[in-house]
């Protein structure tokens, strides 16, 4: 029940060859976690990002992104409210999930891998985030996070530890 998810985030937000503080045309942060044998799907909305990214020099990239914890939606209002309480995201004390690039390298044409500092519930962890960038400034990445690394809930026999996060961000043209 606590898809605790998030994550992610994730925000993740990346961006194509665009200047900092670019406008996001659309973003999708989706997550999945197994709870009581069923897959729970959820989303976060309201992503904001500041991005400097040149596909020819990804090592010079600077990507910062955030998403409000209180935008979590899992299809059950009671669960969404519970996830905002102190035993999960503690949204009152930690209202944002943030992601900050540390290093990014090119893997193949249009495919990159970044090490990002992910912060949830005041806990900072480095995460590896593979992503692709289309010629239309659309960024797509997938991330796997252990919810216990961020003190999201307690160990459980019915709630999985791993959360899968899918991120899609399209930057506005000319921003």
SESE-321708 format. One record per residue: residue number from 0; residue in three letters; x, y, z of N, C-alpha, C in turn. Coordinates in Angstrom, 1 decimal, always signed. Example, Ala and Ser with C-alpha at 12.3 -4.5 7.8 and 13.67 -1.06 7.14 Angstrom:
> n|res|nc1|nc2|nc3|cac1|cac2|cac3|cc1|cc2|cc3
> 0|ALA|+13.2|-5.7|+7.8|+12.3|-4.5|+7.8|+13.2|-3.3|+7.8
> 1|SER|+12.8|-2.2|+7.1|+13.7|-1.1|+7.1|+12.9|+0.0|+7.9
***
This chain:
> n|res|nc1|nc2|nc3|cac1|cac2|cac3|cc1|cc2|cc3
> 0|UNK|+0.8|-1.1|+0.0|+0.0|+0.0|+0.0|+0.9|+1.2|+0.0
> 1|UNK|+2.0|+1.2|+0.1|+2.7|+2.4|+0.2|+3.7|+2.3|-0.9
> 2|UNK|+3.3|+2.5|-2.0|+4.1|+2.4|-3.2|+5.2|+3.4|-3.0
> 3|UNK|+5.2|+3.9|-2.1|+6.3|+4.6|-1.7|+7.1|+5.0|-2.9
> 4|UNK|+6.7|+5.2|-3.7|+7.3|+5.3|-4.9|+7.7|+6.6|-5.3
> 5|UNK|+7.5|+7.0|-6.1|+8.1|+8.2|-6.1|+9.0|+8.4|-7.1
> 6|UNK|+9.6|+8.4|-6.6|+10.7|+8.3|-7.0|+10.8|+8.7|-8.3
> 7|UNK|+10.5|+9.1|-8.1|+11.3|+9.2|-8.7|+11.0|+9.9|-9.8
> 8|UNK|+10.6|+10.2|-9.5|+11.1|+10.6|-9.9|+11.6|+11.1|-10.8
> 9|UNK|+10.9|+10.9|-10.4|+11.7|+11.2|-10.7|+12.2|+12.1|-11.5
> 10|UNK|+11.8|+12.3|-11.4|+12.1|+13.5|-11.7|+13.0|+13.6|-12.6
> 11|UNK|+13.5|+13.1|-12.6|+14.5|+12.9|-13.3|+14.7|+13.8|-14.4
> 12|UNK|+14.5|+14.5|-14.6|+14.4|+15.3|-15.6|+15.6|+15.8|-16.2
> 13|UNK|+15.6|+15.5|-17.3|+16.7|+15.8|-18.1|+16.2|+16.7|-19.2
> 14|UNK|+17.2|+17.1|-20.0|+16.7|+17.9|-21.1|+17.7|+17.9|-22.2
> 15|UNK|+17.3|+18.2|-23.3|+18.2|+18.2|-24.5|+19.0|+19.5|-24.6
> 16|UNK|+19.5|+19.7|-25.7|+20.4|+20.9|-25.9|+19.5|+22.1|-25.6
> 17|UNK|+19.3|+22.4|-24.4|+18.5|+23.6|-24.1|+19.1|+24.4|-22.9
> 18|UNK|+18.8|+25.6|-22.9|+19.5|+26.5|-21.9|+18.9|+26.2|-20.5
> 19|UNK|+19.5|+26.7|-19.4|+19.0|+26.5|-18.1|+17.6|+27.0|-17.9
> 20|UNK|+16.9|+26.5|-16.9|+15.6|+26.9|-16.5|+14.6|+26.8|-17.7
> 21|UNK|+14.8|+25.8|-18.5|+13.9|+25.6|-19.7|+12.5|+25.2|-19.2
> 22|UNK|+11.6|+25.4|-20.1|+10.2|+25.1|-19.8|+10.0|+23.6|-20.2
> 23|UNK|+9.3|+22.9|-19.3|+8.9|+21.6|-19.6|+7.5|+21.6|-20.3
> 24|UNK|+7.5|+21.0|-21.5|+6.2|+21.0|-22.2|+5.3|+19.9|-21.6
> 25|UNK|+5.9|+18.8|-21.3|+5.1|+17.7|-20.7|+6.1|+16.8|-20.0
> 26|UNK|+5.6|+16.2|-18.9|+6.5|+15.3|-18.1|+5.6|+14.2|-17.6
> 27|UNK|+6.2|+13.0|-17.4|+5.5|+11.9|-16.9|+6.5|+11.2|-16.0
> 28|UNK|+6.1|+11.1|-14.7|+6.9|+10.3|-13.8|+6.0|+9.2|-13.3
> 29|UNK|+6.3|+8.0|-13.7|+5.5|+6.8|-13.3|+6.3|+5.9|-12.5
> 30|UNK|+5.7|+5.2|-11.6|+6.4|+4.2|-10.8|+5.5|+3.0|-10.6
> 31|UNK|+6.2|+1.9|-10.3|+5.5|+0.6|-10.0|+6.2|-0.1|-8.8
> 32|UNK|+5.4|-0.6|-8.0|+5.9|-1.4|-6.8|+4.9|-2.6|-6.6
> 33|UNK|+5.4|-3.7|-6.2|+4.6|-4.8|-5.9|+4.1|-4.8|-4.4
> 34|UNK|+2.8|-4.8|-4.2|+2.3|-4.8|-2.8|+1.2|-5.9|-2.7
> 35|UNK|+1.4|-6.8|-1.8|+0.5|-7.9|-1.6|+0.3|-8.7|-2.8
> 36|UNK|+1.4|-8.9|-3.6|+1.3|-9.7|-4.8|+0.8|-8.9|-6.0
> 37|UNK|+0.3|-7.7|-5.9|-0.2|-6.9|-7.0|+0.7|-5.8|-7.3
> 38|UNK|+0.7|-5.4|-8.6|+1.5|-4.3|-9.0|+0.7|-3.0|-8.8
> 39|UNK|+1.3|-2.1|-8.0|+0.7|-0.8|-7.8|+1.4|+0.2|-8.7
> 40|UNK|+0.6|+0.9|-9.5|+1.1|+2.0|-10.4|+0.8|+3.3|-9.8
> 41|UNK|+1.7|+4.3|-10.0|+1.5|+5.6|-9.5|+2.2|+6.6|-10.3
> 42|UNK|+1.9|+7.9|-10.0|+2.5|+9.0|-10.8|+2.9|+10.2|-9.8
> 43|UNK|+3.7|+11.0|-10.3|+4.0|+12.3|-9.7|+3.8|+13.4|-10.8
> 44|UNK|+3.4|+14.6|-10.4|+3.3|+15.6|-11.4|+3.9|+16.9|-10.8
> 45|UNK|+4.0|+17.9|-11.7|+4.5|+19.2|-11.3|+6.0|+19.3|-11.3
> 46|UNK|+6.7|+18.5|-12.2|+8.1|+18.5|-12.3|+8.6|+19.9|-12.7
> 47|UNK|+9.7|+20.4|-12.1|+10.4|+21.6|-12.5|+11.9|+21.2|-12.7
> 48|UNK|+12.5|+21.9|-13.6|+13.9|+21.5|-13.9|+14.7|+22.7|-14.4
> 49|UNK|+16.0|+22.7|-14.1|+17.0|+23.7|-14.7|+18.0|+22.8|-15.3
> 50|UNK|+18.2|+23.0|-16.6|+19.0|+22.1|-17.4|+19.9|+22.8|-18.3
> 51|UNK|+21.2|+22.3|-18.3|+22.2|+22.7|-19.3|+22.7|+21.4|-19.9
> 52|UNK|+22.4|+21.1|-21.2|+22.8|+19.8|-21.7|+23.1|+19.9|-23.2
> 53|UNK|+24.3|+19.5|-23.5|+24.8|+19.5|-24.9|+25.1|+18.0|-25.2
> 54|UNK|+24.4|+17.4|-26.1|+24.6|+16.0|-26.4|+26.0|+15.7|-26.8
> 55|UNK|+26.7|+16.7|-27.4|+28.1|+16.4|-27.8|+29.1|+16.5|-26.6
> 56|UNK|+28.7|+17.1|-25.5|+29.5|+17.3|-24.3|+28.7|+17.0|-23.1
> 57|UNK|+28.2|+15.8|-22.9|+27.4|+15.4|-21.8|+28.1|+15.6|-20.4
> 58|UNK|+29.5|+15.5|-20.5|+30.3|+15.6|-19.2|+30.1|+17.0|-18.7
> 59|UNK|+29.7|+18.0|-19.4|+29.5|+19.4|-19.0|+28.1|+19.7|-18.5
> 60|UNK|+27.2|+18.7|-18.6|+25.8|+18.9|-18.3|+25.6|+19.3|-16.8
> 61|UNK|+24.5|+20.0|-16.6|+24.0|+20.3|-15.3|+22.5|+20.1|-15.3
> 62|UNK|+22.0|+19.2|-14.6|+20.6|+18.9|-14.6|+20.1|+18.9|-13.1
> 63|UNK|+19.2|+19.7|-12.8|+18.5|+19.8|-11.5|+17.0|+19.6|-11.7
> 64|UNK|+16.4|+18.8|-10.9|+15.0|+18.7|-11.1|+14.3|+18.4|-9.7
> 65|UNK|+13.0|+18.8|-9.6|+12.3|+18.5|-8.4|+10.8|+18.2|-8.8
> 66|UNK|+10.2|+17.5|-7.8|+8.8|+17.2|-8.0|+8.2|+17.2|-6.6
> 67|UNK|+7.0|+17.8|-6.4|+6.3|+17.9|-5.1|+5.8|+16.5|-4.7
> 68|UNK|+6.1|+16.1|-3.5|+5.7|+14.9|-2.9|+4.2|+14.8|-2.9
> 69|UNK|+3.5|+15.9|-2.6|+2.0|+15.9|-2.5|+1.3|+15.7|-3.8
> 70|UNK|+2.0|+15.5|-4.9|+1.3|+15.2|-6.1|+1.2|+13.7|-6.4
> 71|UNK|+1.7|+12.9|-5.5|+1.6|+11.5|-5.7|+0.2|+11.0|-5.9
> 72|UNK|+0.0|+10.1|-6.9|-1.3|+9.5|-7.2|-1.1|+8.0|-7.4
> 73|UNK|-1.9|+7.2|-6.7|-1.8|+5.8|-6.9|-3.1|+5.1|-7.2
> 74|UNK|-4.1|+6.0|-7.3|-5.5|+5.4|-7.6|-6.3|+5.3|-6.4
> 75|UNK|-5.7|+5.4|-5.2|-6.4|+5.3|-3.9|-6.1|+6.5|-3.1
> 76|UNK|-7.1|+7.4|-2.8|-6.8|+8.6|-2.1|-6.3|+8.4|-0.7
> 77|UNK|-6.8|+7.4|+0.0|-6.3|+7.0|+1.4|-4.8|+6.6|+1.3
> 78|UNK|-4.5|+5.8|+0.3|-3.1|+5.4|+0.2|-2.2|+6.6|-0.1
> 79|UNK|-2.6|+7.5|-1.0|-1.9|+8.7|-1.3|-1.6|+9.6|-0.1
> 80|UNK|-2.6|+9.7|+0.7|-2.5|+10.5|+2.0|-1.5|+9.8|+3.0
> 81|UNK|-1.6|+8.5|+3.0|-0.7|+7.8|+3.9|+0.7|+7.9|+3.5
> 82|UNK|+1.0|+7.9|+2.2|+2.3|+8.0|+1.7|+3.0|+9.3|+2.0
> 83|UNK|+2.2|+10.3|+2.3|+2.7|+11.7|+2.7|+3.0|+11.8|+4.2
> 84|UNK|+2.6|+10.8|+5.0|+2.9|+10.9|+6.4|+4.3|+10.5|+6.7
> 85|UNK|+4.7|+10.8|+8.0|+6.1|+10.6|+8.4|+6.7|+9.3|+8.2
> 86|UNK|+5.9|+8.2|+8.2|+6.5|+6.8|+8.0|+6.9|+6.6|+6.6
> 87|UNK|+6.4|+7.4|+5.7|+6.8|+7.3|+4.3|+7.5|+8.6|+3.8
> 88|UNK|+7.0|+9.4|+3.0|+7.7|+10.6|+2.5|+7.8|+11.8|+3.5
> 89|UNK|+6.9|+11.8|+4.5|+7.0|+13.0|+5.4|+6.9|+14.3|+4.7
> 90|UNK|+5.8|+14.4|+3.9|+5.7|+15.6|+3.0|+5.7|+16.9|+3.7
> 91|UNK|+5.2|+17.0|+4.9|+5.2|+18.2|+5.7|+6.7|+18.7|+5.9
> 92|UNK|+7.6|+17.9|+6.3|+9.0|+18.2|+6.5|+9.8|+18.2|+5.3
> 93|UNK|+9.4|+17.4|+4.3|+10.2|+17.1|+3.1|+9.3|+17.2|+1.9
> 94|UNK|+8.9|+18.4|+1.5|+7.9|+18.5|+0.5|+8.3|+18.2|-1.0
> 95|UNK|+9.6|+18.1|-1.2|+10.1|+17.9|-2.6|+11.0|+16.7|-2.7
> 96|UNK|+11.0|+16.1|-3.8|+12.0|+15.0|-4.2|+12.9|+15.7|-5.2
> 97|UNK|+14.2|+15.6|-5.0|+15.1|+16.4|-5.9|+16.1|+15.4|-6.5
> 98|UNK|+16.6|+15.8|-7.7|+17.6|+15.1|-8.4|+18.6|+16.1|-9.0
> 99|UNK|+19.9|+15.8|-8.8|+21.0|+16.7|-9.2|+22.0|+15.9|-9.9
> 100|UNK|+22.4|+16.3|-11.1|+23.4|+15.5|-11.9|+24.8|+15.7|-11.2
> 101|UNK|+25.6|+14.6|-11.2|+27.0|+14.7|-10.8|+27.9|+14.4|-12.0
> 102|UNK|+27.6|+13.4|-12.7|+28.3|+13.1|-13.9|+27.4|+12.5|-14.9
> 103|UNK|+27.7|+12.7|-16.2|+26.9|+12.1|-17.3|+27.9|+11.7|-18.4
> 104|UNK|+27.7|+10.6|-18.9|+28.5|+10.1|-20.0|+27.7|+9.5|-21.1
> 105|UNK|+28.2|+9.6|-22.3|+27.5|+9.1|-23.5|+27.8|+7.6|-23.6
> 106|UNK|+26.8|+6.8|-23.8|+26.9|+5.4|-24.0|+26.9|+5.0|-25.4
> 107|UNK|+26.0|+5.6|-26.2|+25.9|+5.4|-27.6|+25.1|+6.6|-28.2
> 108|UNK|+25.0|+6.7|-29.5|+24.2|+7.8|-30.0|+22.8|+7.9|-29.3
> 109|UNK|+22.6|+9.1|-28.8|+21.3|+9.4|-28.1|+21.1|+8.7|-26.8
> 110|UNK|+22.1|+8.0|-26.3|+21.9|+7.2|-25.1|+23.0|+7.6|-24.1
> 111|UNK|+22.6|+7.9|-22.8|+23.5|+8.4|-21.8|+23.3|+7.7|-20.5
> 112|UNK|+24.3|+7.8|-19.6|+24.1|+7.3|-18.3|+24.6|+8.4|-17.3
> 113|UNK|+23.8|+8.7|-16.3|+24.2|+9.7|-15.4|+24.2|+9.2|-14.0
> 114|UNK|+25.1|+9.7|-13.2|+25.1|+9.5|-11.8|+24.4|+10.8|-11.2
> 115|UNK|+23.4|+10.6|-10.5|+22.6|+11.7|-9.9|+22.5|+11.6|-8.4
> 116|UNK|+22.4|+12.7|-7.7|+22.1|+12.7|-6.3|+20.6|+12.8|-6.2
> 117|UNK|+20.0|+11.8|-5.6|+18.6|+11.7|-5.4|+18.3|+12.0|-4.0
> 118|UNK|+17.4|+13.0|-3.7|+17.1|+13.3|-2.3|+15.6|+13.1|-2.1
> 119|UNK|+15.3|+12.2|-1.1|+13.9|+12.0|-0.7|+14.0|+11.9|+0.8
> 120|UNK|+13.0|+12.5|+1.4|+12.8|+12.5|+2.9|+14.1|+12.9|+3.6
> 121|UNK|+14.8|+13.9|+3.0|+16.0|+14.4|+3.5|+17.3|+13.5|+3.4
> 122|UNK|+17.1|+12.4|+2.8|+18.2|+11.4|+2.6|+18.7|+11.5|+1.2
> 123|UNK|+20.1|+11.7|+1.1|+20.8|+11.8|-0.2|+21.4|+10.5|-0.6
> 124|UNK|+21.2|+10.0|-1.8|+21.9|+8.8|-2.3|+22.2|+9.1|-3.8
> 125|UNK|+23.4|+8.5|-4.2|+23.7|+8.5|-5.6|+23.0|+7.4|-6.3
> 126|UNK|+22.4|+7.7|-7.4|+21.7|+6.7|-8.2|+22.2|+6.7|-9.7
> 127|UNK|+22.2|+5.6|-10.3|+22.6|+5.5|-11.7|+21.3|+5.6|-12.6
> 128|UNK|+21.3|+6.5|-13.5|+20.1|+6.7|-14.3|+20.5|+6.7|-15.8
> 129|UNK|+20.2|+5.6|-16.5|+20.4|+5.5|-18.0|+19.2|+6.3|-18.6
> 130|UNK|+19.5|+7.0|-19.7|+18.4|+7.7|-20.4|+18.8|+8.0|-21.8
> 131|UNK|+17.7|+8.2|-22.6|+17.9|+8.6|-24.0|+17.3|+9.9|-24.3
> 132|UNK|+17.8|+10.6|-25.3|+17.4|+11.9|-25.7|+17.0|+11.9|-27.2
> 133|UNK|+15.8|+12.2|-27.5|+15.4|+12.2|-28.9|+15.7|+13.6|-29.6
> 134|UNK|+15.8|+13.7|-30.9|+16.0|+14.9|-31.5|+15.0|+16.0|-31.2
> 135|UNK|+13.9|+15.6|-30.7|+12.8|+16.6|-30.3|+12.9|+16.9|-28.8
> 136|UNK|+14.1|+16.8|-28.2|+14.3|+17.1|-26.8|+13.4|+16.4|-25.8
> 137|UNK|+13.1|+15.1|-26.1|+12.4|+14.3|-25.2|+13.3|+13.3|-24.6
> 138|UNK|+13.3|+13.3|-23.2|+14.2|+12.5|-22.4|+13.4|+11.3|-21.8
> 139|UNK|+13.9|+10.1|-22.0|+13.3|+9.0|-21.4|+14.3|+8.2|-20.6
> 140|UNK|+14.0|+7.9|-19.3|+14.9|+7.2|-18.5|+14.1|+6.2|-17.6
> 141|UNK|+14.9|+5.2|-17.1|+14.3|+4.2|-16.2|+15.3|+4.1|-15.0
> 142|UNK|+14.7|+3.9|-13.9|+15.5|+3.9|-12.6|+14.9|+2.9|-11.7
> 143|UNK|+15.7|+2.2|-11.0|+15.3|+1.2|-10.0|+15.8|+1.7|-8.6
> 144|UNK|+15.0|+1.8|-7.6|+15.4|+2.4|-6.3|+14.9|+1.5|-5.2
> 145|UNK|+15.7|+1.3|-4.2|+15.3|+0.6|-3.0|+14.6|+1.6|-2.1
> 146|UNK|+13.4|+1.5|-1.8|+12.6|+2.4|-0.9|+13.2|+2.5|+0.5
> 147|UNK|+13.8|+1.4|+1.0|+14.4|+1.4|+2.3|+15.6|+2.2|+2.4
> 148|UNK|+16.3|+2.5|+1.3|+17.5|+3.3|+1.3|+17.1|+4.8|+1.6
> 149|UNK|+15.8|+5.1|+1.5|+15.3|+6.5|+1.8|+14.4|+6.5|+3.0
> 150|UNK|+14.4|+5.4|+3.8|+13.5|+5.4|+5.0|+12.1|+5.5|+4.6
> 151|UNK|+11.7|+4.9|+3.5|+10.3|+5.0|+3.1|+9.6|+3.7|+3.5
> 152|UNK|+8.9|+3.8|+4.6|+8.3|+2.6|+5.2|+9.3|+1.7|+5.9
> 153|UNK|+8.8|+0.5|+6.3|+9.6|-0.4|+7.0|+9.8|-1.7|+6.2
> 154|UNK|+10.8|-2.6|+6.5|+10.8|-3.9|+5.8|+9.5|-4.6|+5.9
> 155|UNK|+9.1|-5.2|+4.8|+7.7|-5.8|+4.8|+7.8|-7.1|+4.0
> 156|UNK|+6.9|-8.1|+4.4|+6.8|-9.3|+3.7|+5.8|-9.1|+2.5
> 157|UNK|+5.0|-8.1|+2.5|+4.0|-7.9|+1.5|+4.4|-6.7|+0.5
> 158|UNK|+5.2|-5.8|+1.0|+5.5|-4.6|+0.1|+7.0|-4.8|-0.4
> 159|UNK|+7.2|-4.8|-1.7|+8.5|-5.0|-2.2|+9.4|-3.8|-1.8
> 160|UNK|+10.7|-4.0|-1.8|+11.7|-3.0|-1.5|+12.0|-2.2|-2.8
> 161|UNK|+12.0|-2.8|-3.9|+12.4|-2.1|-5.2|+11.2|-1.5|-5.8
> 162|UNK|+11.5|-0.3|-6.3|+10.5|+0.5|-7.0|+11.1|+0.8|-8.4
> 163|UNK|+10.3|+0.6|-9.4|+10.7|+0.9|-10.8|+10.1|+2.2|-11.2
> 164|UNK|+11.0|+3.1|-11.7|+10.5|+4.5|-12.1|+10.8|+4.7|-13.5
> 165|UNK|+9.8|+5.2|-14.2|+9.9|+5.6|-15.6|+9.7|+7.1|-15.7
> 166|UNK|+10.6|+7.7|-16.4|+10.6|+9.2|-16.6|+10.6|+9.5|-18.0
> 167|UNK|+9.7|+10.4|-18.4|+9.6|+11.0|-19.7|+9.4|+12.5|-19.6
> 168|UNK|+10.3|+13.2|-20.2|+10.2|+14.7|-20.1|+10.4|+15.3|-21.5
> 169|UNK|+9.5|+16.1|-21.9|+9.7|+16.8|-23.2|+9.8|+18.3|-22.9
> 170|UNK|+10.9|+18.8|-23.4|+11.2|+20.2|-23.2|+10.5|+21.0|-24.3
> 171|UNK|+10.0|+22.2|-23.9|+9.3|+23.1|-24.9|+10.3|+23.6|-25.9
> 172|UNK|+9.8|+23.6|-27.1|+10.6|+24.2|-28.3|+10.9|+25.6|-28.0
> 173|UNK|+12.2|+25.9|-28.3|+12.6|+27.3|-28.2|+12.7|+27.9|-26.8
> 174|UNK|+12.6|+27.0|-25.7|+12.7|+27.6|-24.4|+14.2|+27.6|-23.9
***
